[in-house]
Amino acid sequence: QKTRGMDIRPPCESGAGKTEASKYIMEYIAAITNPSQRAEVESVKKVLLKSNCVLEAFGNAKTNRNDNSSRFGKYMAINLNFNGDPIGGNINNYLLEKVRTIHKAVLSALNVIGFSEEEIHSIYRILGTILILGNLQFETDSESVRVVGMGDVSHIAELTSTEPDNVTKSLLYRTVATGGGEVIEKGHSKKEACFGRDAFTKALYERLFGWIVGRINAVIEVKDYNPVLHGKNTVIGVLDIYGFEIFDNNSFEQFCINYCNEKLQQLFIQLILCQEQDEYQREGIIWQHIDYFNNQIIVDLVEQPHQGIISVLDEACLSVGKVTDTVCLESMDAKLGQHPHYTSRKLTPSDKTMEFHRDFRIRHYAGDVTYSIEGFLDKNKDPLFQDFKRLIYNSSNPVLKEMWPDGQLSITEVTKRPLTAATLFKNSIVALVEKLGCKVGAAWFHTCDSNSWPNQPAPRNMDNVYLMWGTSCTFDCVSVTITSLSSPFPPPSLPLSPSLHQVWRGALARMRCQRMRSIFAIMGCYKRYKVKVHLWEVERRFANVRNMADYGKSVEWPTPPAALTQFHSITQQLHRRWRAWQIVKNIPPSDMGEVRAKVAALGALNGERKDWGCGRPWERDYLANMRDCHRSSSNFILLSQELRNKDEYNQVIFSGFCRKMNRFNKSTDRALLITDKHIYKLDPEKQFKVLKRLPLELMTGLSVTAGIDQMVALHTSSQDDVLLYIQRGELCPDQDRIGELVGTLIDHFTRLVATVKGCWVG
């Protein structure tokens, strides 16, 4: 990837085109999906697209930068089925700026989404209530506060389906529960009444907006999804959120919005720069390191517990007594005065761009922003008296009642102080960043830049601007984030139309796609070449193995490429099996029993006993061998025949002289005979008289030592173990027969088990 000349920029400012870009993305998804034009999919697509119109109508406003500025953040997750068709979605909204309200023509979109006539009528009634409340005035005399124009109160009661007396009471009084459980009504001052009216107005608008988002989610959510029947559920997430704001007068709203952009910039740094460059280093890729500013220090300045600005604001809001904005600013100066990214007029008296006791400045990654502390505490508290909640909850309009479920609590039940606006916003942004960061997939950052940023002139030579096109993580879903990277467009002094922008972005995308295709084609050719070279080398080295004495055992295998590691292991195993067959196929059938027994002994004793008789012939029945037992073999042959007739055994597994050891450390000359039916202990001094007969099926194992002695213990399930010392033959006294005994017994039981399994299978 090219990184030289990349221009790392902050998230886009207001009016840069983020919302329009997000709509283009959604329109593109709608255009390329559902080629069969199935009705249910088309219905979902229509709702997804129309939801933008409704949310913009209630969540956007005119600003000095933009006629249709988003005053809320939106994250839309679009669920796709295994065919890649949208089957539903979900919307999360963040920090609706409640101080601004608008109205537009949205009736058609509401009908398409599925709002009922009653719900649409309730929406307009709430909007009417908000407009009337905004014009409501109060007057005061020496004793009480009154509403100017009771006709407005009646109109509000009619629109909210409540009683006029209850509306008046909520506007002018506050119900308070005393420590003893008594409930009293406390009259407002004119300032308190105005404050409560404004909080009620903003809450009405916020509850309405949240209800609309929830209502849309109920329509577009995936219902009855079964992964077994419908396949893997994938998600495309589209984040359209407010950009960085620097106004002439920056207040609490700009502080929250710019904090959000700091968090998103931090996520961008982590996903794009840190992880990407770490992966380059792991893979040994040569690249020019990109130095970047880690804005964690700014994020900590805002959100650090007990020290950050939000913590100072919350502490001031929760303090007992009258705490003013100026006092809060003094507390911030005391706690944050040494922070390199914070200052105020008190800390820098010579800076006349700030006012004493009013302004403080944060050095954001996108530039310095001066904030006015005036109104911070009131906006952070954002209090809403419980009287207003109970007023709307007791409305006869079911839609309004649904928006205010917390109004069912009595005044004595409301004891927990609600979280402040800044803390609620911080929690929602932290959750958003966690949601974006945990997407196991690639994140694309799209920039919409309308003006060059402070101290960062826009690039005039478009050939020198490169876009880092994504991360190399493997996600099981795709998160498309509308935020910022560098802008591939000239500065705004060049009047380029949106169509030209689209054409240029398309050209860049096609160039990147062609580059990637070329890279993958080269990689594929190189991999195939490496595979062929390895196979040619293997063929060259093993071309003459059929004529070698060891059939290629001494040939060294070449090191395979990574793609052929498993194939290489399988090939080696096949070659070993072929070598074994080349050796085994020349062995006479009469010798196969001895071969099997020696293989069994090799597996059991190899590495345990230095010599186990592998290099000599195994004759098994040594008591009947004239060469090995010439003086008594005839007597044993007669006894063996009698036992064959009596016990009906088929073959002798092993026989030989031994010495029996008892618990008192006394030994006696004996003979051992093992057939496929029994184990016999014989007395060679008495014509091989049978002293003990044990069924072979009782045998559970045998134990031998690691030395050169001939000691063996035969274990039985009846706990009647036999300890013997195998004696060597008369003609060959140095023979080790322990390996032969072990191998023949293992081979016998192995073939016996195989025979039984074959019978069961048959």
Residue pairs with C-beta under 8 A, 6 or more apart in sequence:
1 287
1 468
1 469
2 466
3 287
3 288
3 290
3 466
3 468
4 288
4 466
5 464
5 465
5 466
6 290
6 465
6 466
6 467
6 468
6 486
7 456
7 459
7 465
7 486
7 487
8 273
8 290
8 292
8 485
8 486
9 447
9 449
9 453
9 456
9 484
9 485
9 486
9 487
10 244
10 261
10 265
10 364
10 365
10 366
10 453
10 484
11 243
11 244
11 261
11 264
11 265
11 366
11 483
11 484
12 18
12 243
12 244
12 447
12 448
12 449
12 450
12 483
12 484
13 65
13 243
13 244
13 245
13 246
13 449
13 450
13 451
13 453
14 63
14 65
14 66
14 69
14 242
14 243
14 244
14 245
15 63
15 65
15 66
15 69
15 243
15 450
16 243
16 448
16 449
16 450
16 451
17 448
17 450
18 70
18 240
18 241
18 243
18 448
18 482
18 483
19 56
19 60
19 68
19 70
19 240
20 448
20 498
21 240
21 446
21 448
21 482
22 74
22 76
22 238
22 239
22 240
22 482
23 52
24 502
25 238
25 446
25 480
25 482
26 48
26 49
26 52
26 76
26 78
26 238
27 49
29 78
29 86
29 236
30 45
30 48
30 49
30 86
33 41
33 45
33 80
33 84
33 85
33 86
34 41
34 42
34 45
34 85
34 86
38 85
41 85
41 86
41 87
44 86
44 87
44 88
44 89
44 220
45 86
46 112
47 112
47 113
47 114
47 216
47 219
47 220
48 76
48 78
48 86
48 89
48 220
50 109
50 112
50 113
51 76
51 91
51 109
51 113
51 216
51 220
53 106
53 109
54 106
54 109
54 110
54 113
54 212
54 216
55 72
55 74
55 91
55 93
55 212
55 213
55 216
56 68
56 70
56 104
57 102
57 103
57 104
57 106
57 109
58 102
58 106
58 205
58 208
58 209
58 212
59 70
59 71
59 72
59 74
59 93
59 96
59 209
60 68
60 69
60 70
60 71
60 102
61 69
61 71
61 97
61 100
61 101
61 102
62 68
62 69
62 102
63 69
64 247
70 240
70 241
70 242
71 96
71 97
71 100
71 242
72 93
72 94
72 95
72 96
72 97
72 209
72 242
73 93
73 94
73 95
73 239
73 240
73 241
73 242
73 260
73 432
74 91
74 92
74 93
74 94
74 239
74 240
74 241
75 91
75 92
75 94
75 237
75 238
75 239
75 240
75 241
75 432
75 435
76 89
76 90
76 91
76 92
76 237
76 238
76 239
76 240
77 89
77 90
77 91
77 92
77 235
77 236
77 237
78 86
78 88
78 89
78 235
78 236
78 237
78 238
79 86
79 87
79 88
79 89
79 90
79 222
79 225
79 233
79 234
79 235
80 86
80 87
80 233
80 234
80 235
80 236
81 87
81 230
81 231
81 233
82 230
82 231
82 232
87 222
87 225
87 230
88 220
88 221
88 222
88 223
89 217
89 220
89 221
89 222
90 217
90 220
90 221
91 213
91 216
91 217
91 220
92 432
92 435
93 209
93 210
93 213
94 241
94 260
94 425
94 428
94 429
94 432
95 242
95 256
95 257
95 260
95 425
95 428
96 205
96 206
96 209
96 210
97 253
98 202
98 203
98 205
98 206
99 202
99 253
101 127
101 130
101 131
101 134
101 205
103 127
107 120
110 119
110 120
110 123
111 120
113 215
113 216
113 219
114 219
115 123
115 215
118 399
119 215
119 399
122 397
122 399
122 400
123 208
123 212
125 159
125 160
125 397
125 400
126 159
126 160
126 204
126 205
126 208
126 400
127 208
128 155
128 159
129 156
129 159
129 160
129 204
130 201
130 204
130 205
132 152
132 155
132 156
132 159
133 156
133 197
133 200
133 201
133 204
134 201
135 152
136 147
136 148
136 149
136 152
136 156
136 171
136 197
137 147
137 148
137 149
138 145
138 146
138 147
138 148
138 171
138 190
138 193
138 194
138 197
139 145
139 146
139 148
139 190
140 146
140 189
140 190
144 172
144 187
145 172
145 187
145 188
145 189
145 190
145 193
146 172
147 153
147 168
147 171
147 172
150 164
150 168
153 164
153 167
153 168
153 171
154 164
156 162
156 167
157 163
157 164
157 166
157 167
160 167
160 391
160 392
160 395
160 397
160 400
161 395
161 396
161 397
161 400
162 391
162 392
162 394
162 395
162 396
166 391
166 394
167 391
169 185
169 387
170 200
170 385
170 387
170 388
170 391
171 188
171 193
171 196
171 197
172 187
172 188
172 193
173 185
173 186
173 187
173 188
173 387
174 185
174 186
174 187
174 188
174 192
174 196
174 385
174 387
175 183
175 184
175 185
175 186
175 386
175 387
175 411
176 183
176 184
176 185
176 186
176 411
177 183
177 411
177 412
177 414
178 184
181 412
183 411
183 412
188 196
195 378
195 383
196 385
196 388
199 382
199 383
199 384
199 385
199 388
200 384
200 385
200 388
202 382
203 384
203 388
204 392
207 403
207 404
208 403
210 403
211 399
211 402
211 403
222 233
225 233
227 233
232 476
234 476
234 477
234 478
235 477
235 478
236 477
236 478
236 479
236 480
237 435
237 436
237 439
237 477
237 478
237 479
237 480
237 481
238 480
238 482
239 432
239 436
239 479
239 480
239 481
239 482
239 483
240 482
241 260
241 264
241 482
241 483
242 257
242 260
242 261
243 257
243 261
243 448
243 484
244 257
244 258
244 261
244 364
244 366
245 254
245 257
245 258
246 254
246 366
246 367
246 369
246 454
247 254
249 372
250 369
250 370
250 371
250 372
251 371
251 372
251 374
251 375
251 376
251 379
252 375
252 376
252 379
252 380
252 421
252 422
253 379
254 369
254 371
255 309
255 371
255 376
256 421
256 422
256 425
258 362
258 364
258 366
258 369
259 299
259 302
259 303
259 425
259 426
259 429
260 425
260 429
261 364
261 366
262 295
262 298
262 299
262 302
262 364
262 365
263 299
263 429
263 430
263 432
263 433
264 433
264 481
264 483
265 295
265 365
266 294
266 295
266 296
266 299
266 433
267 433
267 436
267 437
268 445
268 483
268 484
268 485
269 292
269 294
269 295
270 437
271 437
271 443
271 471
271 473
272 443
272 445
272 468
272 470
272 471
272 485
273 290
273 292
275 471
275 473
276 468
276 471
276 472
277 287
277 289
277 290
279 472
280 287
293 365
295 364
295 365
297 340
297 341
298 341
298 362
298 363
298 364
298 365
300 307
300 308
301 308
301 309
301 336
301 339
301 341
301 342
301 362
302 308
302 309
302 310
302 362
302 426
303 310
303 426
303 430
304 311
305 311
307 335
307 336
309 332
309 336
310 422
310 423
310 426
312 328
312 331
312 332
312 335
312 336
313 328
313 376
313 377
313 380
313 420
313 422
314 380
314 420
314 422
314 423
315 331
316 323
316 327
316 328
316 331
316 377
317 323
317 377
317 380
317 381
317 420
318 417
323 377
324 377
325 373
325 374
325 375
325 376
325 377
326 357
326 358
326 373
328 373
328 376
328 377
329 344
329 357
329 358
329 360
329 373
330 346
332 342
332 344
332 360
333 344
333 346
333 347
333 360
336 342
337 347
340 363
341 362
341 363
341 364
342 360
342 361
342 362
342 363
343 351
343 360
343 361
343 363
344 354
344 359
344 360
344 361
345 351
345 354
345 355
345 356
345 357
345 358
345 359
346 356
346 357
348 354
353 370
354 360
354 361
354 370
355 372
358 372
358 373
358 374
359 370
359 371
359 372
359 373
360 370
360 371
360 373
361 368
361 369
361 370
361 371
362 368
362 369
362 371
366 453
366 454
367 453
367 454
367 455
368 454
379 421
380 420
380 421
380 422
381 420
381 421
382 420
382 421
386 407
386 409
386 411
386 414
389 404
389 406
389 407
389 409
390 407
390 408
391 407
392 400
392 401
392 403
392 404
392 407
393 401
393 404
393 405
393 406
393 407
393 408
394 401
394 407
395 401
419 427
436 443
436 479
436 481
439 475
439 477
439 478
439 479
440 473
440 474
440 475
440 476
440 477
441 473
441 474
441 475
441 476
441 477
441 478
441 479
442 470
442 471
442 472
442 473
442 475
442 478
442 479
443 470
443 471
443 475
443 479
443 480
443 481
444 469
444 470
444 478
444 480
444 481
445 481
445 483
445 484
445 485
446 480
446 481
446 482
446 483
446 484
446 485
447 483
447 484
447 485
447 486
447 487
447 488
448 482
448 484
449 458
449 484
449 487
449 489
450 492
451 492
452 458
452 491
452 492
457 491
458 487
458 489
458 490
458 491
459 465
459 486
459 487
459 490
460 490
460 491
462 488
462 489
462 490
465 486
465 487
465 488
466 486
467 485
467 486
467 488
467 508
467 512
468 485
469 512
488 504
488 505
488 508
489 496
489 501
489 504
490 496
527 561
527 563
530 561
530 563
531 561
531 563
531 564
534 558
534 560
534 561
534 564
537 558
538 557
538 558
538 571
541 555
541 556
541 557
541 558
542 552
542 555
542 575
545 551
545 552
545 555
548 554
548 555
550 579
551 578
551 579
551 582
551 583
552 575
552 579
553 579
557 568
557 572
560 567
560 568
584 595
587 595
593 747
594 617
594 618
596 747
596 751
597 618
597 740
597 743
597 744
597 746
597 747
598 614
598 618
598 739
598 743
599 743
600 742
600 743
600 746
600 747
600 750
601 612
601 614
601 739
601 740
601 742
601 743
601 746
602 614
602 743
603 746
604 742
604 743
604 746
605 612
605 704
605 739
605 742
608 706
609 704
609 706
609 707
609 708
609 736
609 738
609 739
610 708
611 708
611 736
612 736
612 738
612 739
612 742
613 735
613 736
613 737
613 738
613 739
613 740
614 739
616 735
618 740
618 743
618 744
619 625
619 628
620 652
620 653
620 654
620 655
620 740
620 744
621 652
621 654
621 655
622 628
622 629
622 655
622 656
622 657
622 729
622 737
623 629
623 632
623 633
623 636
623 640
623 655
623 656
623 657
623 671
623 673
623 688
624 633
624 636
624 637
624 640
624 652
624 655
625 633
625 729
626 633
627 731
628 729
628 730
628 731
628 732
629 636
629 657
629 729
629 730
630 730
632 684
632 688
635 687
635 688
636 655
636 671
636 688
639 682
639 687
639 688
639 690
640 652
640 673
643 649
643 673
643 675
643 680
643 690
647 675
647 677
647 678
648 677
649 675
649 676
649 677
649 678
650 675
650 676
650 677
651 675
651 676
652 673
652 674
652 675
653 674
653 675
653 676
653 744
653 745
653 748
654 672
654 673
654 674
654 740
654 741
654 744
654 745
655 671
655 672
655 673
655 674
656 671
656 672
656 726
656 727
656 729
656 737
657 669
657 670
657 671
657 672
657 684
657 726
657 727
658 670
658 671
658 672
658 724
658 725
658 726
658 727
659 667
659 668
659 669
659 670
659 724
659 725
659 727
660 667
660 668
660 670
660 681
660 722
660 723
660 724
660 725
661 667
661 723
661 724
661 725
662 668
662 723
667 725
669 684
669 685
670 681
670 682
670 683
670 684
670 691
670 724
671 681
671 682
671 683
671 684
671 688
672 679
672 680
672 681
672 682
672 724
672 726
673 679
673 680
673 682
674 680
674 696
674 745
675 696
676 696
676 748
677 695
677 696
678 693
678 694
678 695
678 696
679 693
679 694
679 695
679 696
679 699
679 714
679 722
680 690
680 692
680 693
681 690
681 691
681 692
681 693
681 722
682 688
682 689
682 690
682 691
683 689
683 691
692 722
694 716
694 718
694 720
694 722
698 716
698 717
698 718
698 720
699 714
699 715
699 716
699 717
699 745
700 715
700 716
700 717
701 715
702 712
702 713
702 714
702 715
702 741
702 742
702 745
703 712
703 713
703 715
704 711
704 712
704 713
704 738
704 742
705 711
708 736
709 725
710 725
710 726
710 727
710 728
710 736
710 737
710 738
711 723
711 724
711 725
711 726
712 723
712 724
712 725
712 726
712 738
712 741
713 721
713 722
713 723
713 724
714 721
714 722
714 724
715 721
716 722
726 737
726 738
726 741
728 734
728 735
728 737
729 735
